[in-house]
Amino acid sequence: MARDKEAPRGGEREVTPSRLPDVTPPPYPSQNYDFILQAVWDINRTLGSLQTSVESLSKQTKEHDDKIDKLSHKVYAATAVIAVLWAIAVALLGYFHK
């Protein structure tokens, strides 16, 4: 076995490793760019779909807010009418009870 910078043991001799060859790395194939571009387009399409969904939900929420406001006004008016009718009933019962 070859060992670097170690004292030789029984029968082994000291060997320095050979130098790695100087080789330029191979160029990356252009198909990777197509894959990344396809992924970006898919994300863009998905984001457009999500944006449309969020806008639709915002419009529906606005419509529901308007309906709730109208309903709250009707409940307030009904409470006021019941209070007035109750006051009239109490006044009439007081008048006829004498």
Stockholm file with secondary structure:
# STOCKHOLM 1.0

chainA/1-98         MARDKEAPRGGEREVTPSRLPDVTPPPYPSQNYDFILQAVWDINRTLGSLQTSVESLSKQTKEHDDKIDKLSHKVYAATAVIAVLWAIAVALLGYFHK
#=GR chainA/1-98 SS CCCSSSCCCTTCCCCCCCCCCCCCCCCCCTHHHHHHHHHHHHHHHHHHHHHHHHHHHHHHHHHHHHHHHHHHHHHHHHHHHHHHHHHHHHHHHHHHHC
#=GC SS_cons        CCCSSSCCCTTCCCCCCCCCCCCCCCCCCTHHHHHHHHHHHHHHHHHHHHHHHHHHHHHHHHHHHHHHHHHHHHHHHHHHHHHHHHHHHHHHHHHHHC
//
